[in-house]
Amino acid sequence: MARIDAYGYITLGTSHDTSEFACDSLFQWWVNEGIIHYPKAKSLLILYDGGGSNSSRHYIFKEDLQKTANALGLEIRIAHYPPYTSKYNPIEHRFFPHVTRACEGVVFDSVETVKTLISRTSTSKGRWWVKSVIRHEYLVQIRLY
């Protein structure tokens, strides 16, 4: 068996991409993987792109993130990439091309199909991908400030 130098954790959702989903994904990762690999961690640094559900301008995201930090008992720091620069995120740059290649030409007819494709993702470095499915129905929230 190849030595695993790195691994990825993908959370699939069956509902809307909301700040609540982003925070639930972070919570799932910490409970399933993070606490195992980083048992002495007191804080997390998360790299996010600058748009979508986890936008640096979203007050809802900041509120949901604080709730997640409180629930986990961790300090969570966020570093947002400016809009349209997520291609410079080293994790995404190394991770998603392999997932994209594994999914080429396939119609996503079910979550199980996507899970199967992602589970087959690997590279010559022995990377493997863990995935989680959140089947919660998220409501899109809009707040005007």
C-alpha positions in Angstrom: 0.0 0.0 0.0 1.2 3.5 -0.9 2.2 5.8 1.8 -0.4 8.6 2.3 1.4 12.0 2.3 -1.8 14.0 2.3 -5.5 13.6 2.4 -8.6 15.6 1.6 -12.0 15.9 3.2 -14.9 16.7 1.0 -18.4 17.4 2.3 -21.2 16.9 -0.1 -24.5 18.7 0.5 -28.0 17.9 -0.8 -29.4 21.4 -0.2 -28.3 25.0 -0.7 -24.7 26.3 -0.2 -25.3 28.5 2.8 -23.1 29.8 5.6 -24.7 27.3 7.9 -23.6 24.5 5.5 -20.1 25.8 5.4 -20.0 25.8 9.2 -21.6 22.4 9.5 -18.9 21.1 7.0 -16.2 22.5 9.2 -17.8 21.0 12.3 -18.1 17.6 10.6 -14.4 17.7 9.6 -13.3 18.6 13.1 -15.3 15.8 14.7 -14.4 13.1 12.1 -10.8 14.0 11.3 -9.4 17.2 12.8 -9.5 16.2 16.5 -7.8 12.9 15.6 -4.9 14.5 13.7 -4.6 17.6 15.9 -5.7 16.6 19.4 -3.8 19.4 21.1 -5.1 22.2 18.9 -6.6 25.2 20.6 -7.2 27.2 17.4 -7.8 26.6 13.7 -6.7 28.7 10.7 -9.1 28.2 7.7 -8.3 29.5 4.2 -11.5 30.4 2.3 -12.2 32.1 -1.0 -13.8 35.5 -0.9 -17.2 34.7 -2.3 -20.3 32.6 -1.9 -21.7 31.3 1.4 -18.5 32.0 3.4 -17.9 35.5 2.1 -15.9 37.9 4.3 -18.8 40.4 4.0 -21.5 38.0 5.1 -22.6 38.8 8.6 -24.6 35.5 8.7 -21.4 33.6 8.0 -19.6 35.4 10.9 -22.5 34.6 13.3 -22.6 30.9 12.2 -18.8 30.6 12.5 -18.9 32.0 16.0 -21.6 29.4 17.0 -19.4 26.7 15.5 -16.3 28.0 17.4 -18.3 28.0 20.6 -19.6 24.5 20.0 -16.1 23.1 19.3 -14.4 25.1 22.0 -11.8 26.4 19.5 -10.6 29.7 18.4 -11.2 29.8 14.6 -9.3 32.3 12.4 -10.3 32.9 8.8 -8.0 34.1 6.0 -10.1 35.0 3.0 -8.6 35.1 -0.4 -9.7 38.2 -2.4 -12.5 37.5 -4.9 -11.5 35.6 -8.0 -8.1 34.5 -6.5 -9.0 31.1 -5.0 -6.9 29.6 -7.7 -3.9 30.7 -5.6 -5.1 28.6 -2.6 -2.5 25.8 -2.5 -4.9 23.2 -1.1 -7.6 23.8 -3.8 -4.9 23.9 -6.5 -3.5 20.5 -5.6 -6.8 18.9 -4.6 -9.6 19.7 -7.0 -7.9 18.9 -10.4 -7.8 15.2 -9.3 -11.5 15.2 -8.2 -12.5 17.0 -11.4 -10.6 14.4 -13.5 -12.4 11.6 -11.6 -15.8 13.1 -12.4 -15.3 14.0 -16.1 -18.0 12.9 -18.4 -20.3 11.5 -15.7 -23.9 12.7 -15.1 -24.5 13.3 -11.4 -27.7 11.5 -10.9 -27.4 10.9 -7.2 -25.2 11.8 -4.2 -24.1 8.1 -4.1 -22.7 8.5 -7.7 -20.6 11.5 -6.6 -19.4 9.8 -3.5 -18.3 6.8 -5.5 -16.4 8.9 -8.0 -14.7 10.9 -5.2 -13.7 7.7 -3.3 -11.9 6.5 -6.4 -9.8 9.7 -6.5 -6.1 9.2 -6.0 -2.7 10.4 -7.2 0.8 9.0 -7.5 1.6 10.4 -4.1 -1.0 8.1 -2.5 -3.5 10.8 -1.6 -7.0 9.7 -0.7 -10.2 11.5 -0.1 -12.5 11.2 2.8 -16.0 12.5 2.2 -19.1 13.3 4.3 -22.7 13.9 3.2 -24.9 16.4 5.0 -28.5 15.8 4.1 -29.9 18.8 6.0 -32.3 21.1 4.2 -30.7 24.6 4.5 -32.8 27.7 4.0 -31.3 30.6 2.1 -31.1 33.6 4.5 -30.8 37.1 3.3 -30.1 40.0 5.7 -29.9 43.6 4.6 -27.6 45.8 6.7 
